[in-house]
Amino acid sequence: MAGLLHDAQPDADVTDERFDAWLSANALSFLEEAYYGTSGEQGETVREGHAQHRGAREAVLALSDAGFAPVWRWFVPRAGTLQIYLGGLLDEASSAGPSAALRIGERLADLASSITPFVDQIWDFDGAVLVAADVPLGEHVPARTEADASGAAAGVVAAGSPEFDALVRLDDPTVVVKDEEGSGADRMMTPRLAELVGVLAAHVAQAFPGRRLRLTEAWDPDGEHSHSSLHYEGRAADLTVDDRDRAKLGRLAALAVQTGFDWVLHENDHVHVSVRAG
């Protein structure tokens, strides 16, 4: 697997011993989620990839001088896709030993340059998205319902309640806030949602130079959504790019998936995201 990942980035400095360690870390991460990951749980695969990528990057930087910025790639798999290709070989290897390990190597070698079908995203050394499939209009990630992925709504969070006091106000200069009500309500959200919105804003700036993330709705105190909406708890947000170009929404949704939101939906004129409680 490390060899396949190596061949997929010919511009990397292959003489650097740190690159070998990077490849090994990515190969283990890729195999874990591509084999043991569950189809339809791509968001969890991305979150695991973030943690493993961050650990590998920090380890490399600890061995490097200031300003070290290699042209290395990190590959995130489509969850569960290698399970079909490899059958039960990885499970067998834990008990059968070298013979199964050899068959795994032979099977992976057969992939040659065809690793692409198993790849969901490619990140640079710093974690910025280089390649990610756009989310088509009307589709959501994961394939489960929002209630299953982010948790069912518990009720309306009222201003002044203890639940409201647990919300945070988003005052991030990299995010344009529509503030439709003029009350600042759209800036209120759970801490986890606010954290992910901030991370997504950085991805938007990278993907669309000169543009910013635009927040049109978060906590809803006015009953403008369906009775089961997570907006009432500050666990959902509606987003666009600040130029409101609908052609960018599929990519924005893909970036939101990569960021780690628990549920992402590409709607007609915005991207809806939500997170679990806590």
N, C-alpha and C positions, 0 to 999 in steps of 0.2 A: 504493500500500500504506500509506504514511504517513497518507493521508486516511482509509482504512478503520480503522486503529488509532485515529486521532483520534476518529472517530465512535463508536467502541466504549467511550469513556470520557468521557461528557458532563460529568462532575463536575470535570474537570481545568481548571486555569486556563490558558485558551488564549491569554491575552495575554502570557504569559511566553515570551521568546525561547528560554530553555533548554528549554522543552517541545518546541519544534520540533526542536531537536537530539536530544532524547530519542526523539522519534517516528522521526526518520531512522535513528538507531542501531537501534531495535527493528525498523523495516521491513527494513533490510538483513539483520539477524539472522534475522528471520522468513522472508524470501524464500530465504535461503541454505539453511536446513534444510528448509523446506516444499517446496522445488524439488529440491535436490540430495541431501537426506537419503534414507535407505533405510528403507522400511517394515520394521518389526520391530527397528529400532535406535533406539527412542525414548530409551533411556538415554543414548546418545551425543548425541542432539539436546538433551536436558536439560542435559548437562554443558557443551556448547557454549553453550547459552543462559545458564548460570550465569556463564561467563567473560565473555561479551559484556555481560550485564546489569551485572556488577561494574565493567567498564570504563566503561560509560556513567554509572553512578551516581557513580563516583569523579570523573569529568570534571565532572559537574554540581555535585558538592559543592565541587570546587576553585574554582568560580565563585560560590559561595554563602556567606552568613554562617552562623555556628554556629547549630545548631538548625533548619536548613532541612529540612522534611519534607513534601514535596508529595504530594498525592493523585494519583499517577500510576501507571499500570499497565504491566506488561511482559508481552507475549503470546508464548507458546512454541507453535510449530506441531506438528501431527501430521506426523511425518517423511514426506516424499515425496508428500504429498497434492496439492500444487499442480503437481507434475510431470504428473499426469494432466489437470488442468484447463487448464494452459497449453501442453501439448504440448511442442514443441521451440522455443518462441519465445525463451526466454532464451538458449539456445545460438545460435540464428539471429541474435540481436541483436548478438552479438560480431563478426559478419562482415557482416551486412546493414545495420547502422547504424540511422538514425532511423526508417525505415519499420517495422522490427520492433519498435522501442521504442514506437512509437505504437500498434501492435496490442496490445502487452502492456498499455499503459495502458487501452486500450478494454476488454480482457478483464477486467482487474482492476476497472474501473468497473462492469462488469456484475455483479460480486459484490454490490454495494450493501451491505446490512446482513447479508449471508449469510456473513460471515467465520467465524462460529461453528463450522461443520463442520471447519474446518481448524485449530482451536485445541485444543491438548491441555491447557494449563495457563495460568493467569493469576496473576502475582505482583504484590505491591505494590512500592513504591519500594525497600524494604529487602530484598526477595527472599522475603518470606513468602508462602506459597501462599494464594491467595484462592479459586481454582477448580481442581479437579483431579478427573478421573474416578476413581471407586473401582475397585480391581482385584477382579473377582469371585472368589468362593471357587473354589479349584482351578486358577486361571489364573496364569501367570507372565509377567513382562516382563523381557527381550524374549521373543519366541516361540521362540527357539532353545533348545537344551538348556543346562543349567547348565555343562557341560563346555565347550561352544562359547563361551559368554558370559564365564565367569570363568576358564576354563582347567581342564584335567583335574587331578585330584589327583596329587601327586608322591609322596606317602607320608606315614607317620605321623611327626609331630614329637614326639620324646621329650624329656621333662624333662631339662635339663642339656646338651642338644645345642647346637651353634652355631645351628641353626635356631630352637630355643626361645629362646636368648638374644636373637634378633632380634625376638621378640614384645614387646609392651608391655602393661602392666597398666592397665586402664580404672578410674580412680578419679574418675569424673565425678559430682558430687553431683546432677546433673539426671537421672541414670539410676539406676533401682532395679535391683539385681542379685540374682537369686534365690539364686545360690551354692548350688546343690543339693548339691554334694559337701562343702561346708563348707571347701574347700581354697583357694578363690580362683581355681580353674582357669577358671571361667566369665568371669573378668575378663581373661583372657589372649587376645590377638589381634594380628593384624598392625597396624602403624601406620596403614595406609590404612583398614582396617576401623574402627579406633578413631576416626579422624578423622571418618568418615562417620556413625558412631553418635552422636557428639557433635553434629553438625549436625542429624541427624534428631531428637534430643532437643529441640532448640530449636524445630523445626517442630511437634512434638507439643504442646509447651507453648502454642504459638500456636493450633493447631487445636482443642485440648481444654483450655480454661482450667482450671487447678487440678490437672491430671493430669500424670504423668511417663511417660517411656518406661521399659519394663521389659525387662531382658535375662535370658533364661532359660538360654541356652546359647551358648557361643562355642567356645574350644579344648576338645577332648574327649580326655582322656588314658586313658579307660576303655573304649574300643571299643564305645560305645553306638549308633553309627550304622553305616550300610552301609559296605562296604569302600572305596567311592570317595568318601566324604564329605569335603567341604572343612573340616568341623569339626576334623578331625585335624591340619590345618595352621594353625588359627586364622584361616582366611579366610572363615568363615561364622558367622552369628549367628542365633538365634531370638529373636523380639521380640513383645511385646504392649504395650498400654497398661497402666499400673499397676493399674487397676480390673478388668483381665482381661475386659472387656466384648467379647465376640466381634463384636458389631455394629459395633465401631470398626475391625475388622481390615482391611476393604476400603479404608477411608480411610488407615489406617496404611500399607498396602502402596503406595497411591498416593503418599503422602508419601515413602516409601523410594525409589520410582522418581524422584521429583523431586529427591531428595537426591543421586542419582548412583550408587547401588549398581549393580554390573554385572549382577546377576540378582536378581529379587524374586519370591517365590512366596507366594501367599495360601493357607495351609494351614488345617486345620479349627480349631485353637485357637491359632495363632500365625502370624506372618509370618517366613518364612525369607529371609535376604539373604546374598549372597556377593560377593566382590571378586576381581579378578585379583591375581596375585602381584606383588610389587614396590611 
